[in-house]
Amino acid sequence: MLAAELTLEALELGRLPRVVVPASLALSGRLDGTASARGRLSRLAGELSVTWADGAVRGLEGVT
Protein backbone atom coordinates (compact mmCIF):
# COMPACT_ATOMS: atom_id res chain seq x y z
CA MET A 1 0.00 0.00 0.00
CA LEU A 2 1.29 3.44 -0.92
CA ALA A 3 0.27 6.85 0.39
CA ALA A 4 2.11 9.94 -0.87
CA GLU A 5 1.45 13.67 -0.90
CA LEU A 6 3.33 16.58 -2.43
CA THR A 7 2.72 20.30 -1.96
CA LEU A 8 4.30 23.17 -3.94
CA GLU A 9 3.97 26.75 -2.78
CA ALA A 10 5.11 29.75 -4.82
CA LEU A 11 7.55 27.85 -7.06
CA GLU A 12 9.14 30.59 -9.21
CA LEU A 13 9.13 29.15 -12.72
CA GLY A 14 11.66 31.71 -14.00
CA ARG A 15 14.22 30.37 -11.55
CA LEU A 16 14.11 26.76 -12.76
CA PRO A 17 17.40 25.47 -14.21
CA ARG A 18 17.70 25.85 -18.00
CA VAL A 19 18.24 22.11 -18.29
CA VAL A 20 14.63 21.71 -17.04
CA VAL A 21 13.05 24.67 -18.87
CA PRO A 22 14.78 26.02 -21.99
CA ALA A 23 15.42 29.79 -22.01
CA SER A 24 13.55 29.98 -25.34
CA LEU A 25 10.28 29.41 -23.45
CA ALA A 26 10.76 32.62 -21.43
CA LEU A 27 8.69 30.94 -18.72
CA SER A 28 7.73 32.95 -15.63
CA GLY A 29 5.14 33.05 -12.88
CA ARG A 30 4.43 31.20 -9.67
CA LEU A 31 3.19 27.66 -9.41
CA ASP A 32 1.20 26.30 -6.46
CA GLY A 33 -0.07 22.78 -6.35
CA THR A 34 -0.86 19.59 -4.55
CA ALA A 35 -0.58 15.99 -5.66
CA SER A 36 -1.52 12.78 -3.88
CA ALA A 37 -1.48 9.08 -4.68
CA ARG A 38 -2.92 6.17 -2.71
CA GLY A 39 -3.37 2.46 -3.16
CA ARG A 40 -1.44 -0.53 -4.35
CA LEU A 41 1.14 0.00 -7.09
CA SER A 42 -1.01 -2.05 -9.45
CA ARG A 43 -4.06 0.21 -8.83
CA LEU A 44 -2.94 3.68 -7.79
CA ALA A 45 -5.50 6.45 -7.50
CA GLY A 46 -4.30 10.02 -7.61
CA GLU A 47 -5.34 13.65 -7.58
CA LEU A 48 -3.57 16.74 -8.91
CA SER A 49 -4.36 20.41 -8.50
CA VAL A 50 -2.18 23.20 -9.95
CA THR A 51 -2.48 27.00 -10.06
CA TRP A 52 -0.23 29.17 -12.25
CA ALA A 53 -0.26 32.86 -11.26
CA ASP A 54 1.26 35.85 -13.08
CA GLY A 55 2.35 33.49 -15.82
CA ALA A 56 4.10 34.20 -19.08
CA VAL A 57 5.47 31.95 -21.79
CA ARG A 58 7.16 33.01 -25.05
CA GLY A 59 5.98 36.59 -24.60
CA LEU A 60 2.36 35.69 -23.92
CA GLU A 61 1.56 37.32 -20.58
CA GLY A 62 -1.34 36.86 -18.17
CA VAL A 63 -1.31 33.08 -18.41
CA THR A 64 -3.16 31.48 -15.48
RAWOUR-V19806 format. One record per pair of residues at least 4 apart in sequence whose C-alpha atoms are under 7 Angstrom apart, sorted by the first residue. I is the first residue (numbers start at 0). J is the second residue. D is the distance in Angstrom with one decimal. If there is no record, write none. Layout:
i: [I | I]
j: [J | J]
d: [D | D]
This chain:
i: [0 | 0 | 1 | 1 | 1 | 2 | 2 | 2 | 3 | 3 | 3 | 4 | 4 | 4 | 5 | 5 | 5 | 6 | 6 | 6 | 7 | 7 | 7 | 8 | 8 | 8 | 9 | 9 | 9 | 10 | 10 | 10 | 11 | 11 | 11 | 11 | 12 | 12 | 12 | 12 | 12 | 13 | 13 | 13 | 15 | 15 | 16 | 17 | 17 | 24 | 24 | 25 | 25 | 25 | 26 | 26 | 26 | 27 | 27 | 27 | 28 | 28 | 28 | 28 | 28 | 29 | 29 | 29 | 29 | 30 | 30 | 30 | 31 | 31 | 31 | 32 | 32 | 32 | 33 | 33 | 33 | 34 | 34 | 34 | 35 | 35 | 35 | 36 | 36 | 36 | 36 | 37 | 37 | 37 | 38 | 38 | 38 | 39 | 51 | 52 | 53 | 53 | 53 | 54 | 54 | 54 | 54 | 55 | 55 | 55 | 55 | 56]
j: [38 | 39 | 37 | 38 | 39 | 36 | 37 | 38 | 35 | 36 | 37 | 34 | 35 | 36 | 33 | 34 | 35 | 32 | 33 | 34 | 31 | 32 | 33 | 30 | 31 | 32 | 29 | 30 | 31 | 29 | 30 | 31 | 27 | 28 | 29 | 30 | 26 | 27 | 28 | 29 | 30 | 26 | 27 | 28 | 19 | 20 | 20 | 21 | 22 | 56 | 57 | 56 | 57 | 58 | 55 | 56 | 57 | 54 | 55 | 56 | 51 | 52 | 53 | 54 | 55 | 51 | 52 | 53 | 54 | 50 | 51 | 52 | 49 | 50 | 51 | 48 | 49 | 50 | 47 | 48 | 49 | 46 | 47 | 48 | 45 | 46 | 47 | 43 | 44 | 45 | 46 | 43 | 44 | 45 | 42 | 43 | 44 | 43 | 63 | 63 | 61 | 62 | 63 | 60 | 61 | 62 | 63 | 59 | 60 | 61 | 62 | 60]
d: [5.2 | 4.6 | 5.3 | 5.3 | 5.9 | 5.8 | 4.5 | 6.7 | 5.5 | 5.3 | 6.5 | 5.7 | 4.3 | 6.6 | 5.6 | 5.1 | 6.3 | 5.8 | 4.5 | 6.6 | 5.1 | 5.0 | 6.3 | 6.7 | 4.6 | 6.7 | 5.1 | 5.4 | 5.5 | 5.3 | 5.0 | 6.6 | 7.0 | 6.0 | 4.8 | 6.6 | 6.3 | 5.0 | 5.6 | 6.0 | 7.0 | 5.6 | 4.4 | 6.7 | 6.6 | 6.5 | 6.4 | 4.9 | 6.1 | 5.7 | 5.0 | 5.3 | 5.1 | 7.0 | 5.6 | 4.6 | 6.8 | 5.4 | 5.2 | 6.6 | 6.7 | 5.6 | 4.8 | 4.1 | 6.4 | 5.7 | 5.2 | 6.6 | 6.9 | 5.7 | 4.7 | 6.5 | 5.8 | 5.2 | 6.6 | 5.4 | 4.2 | 6.1 | 5.9 | 5.3 | 6.6 | 5.6 | 4.5 | 6.5 | 5.4 | 5.4 | 6.7 | 6.4 | 5.6 | 4.2 | 6.6 | 5.7 | 5.5 | 6.4 | 6.1 | 4.8 | 6.3 | 5.6 | 4.9 | 5.3 | 5.8 | 6.5 | 6.7 | 6.2 | 5.5 | 4.5 | 5.9 | 5.4 | 4.3 | 6.1 | 5.6 | 6.8]
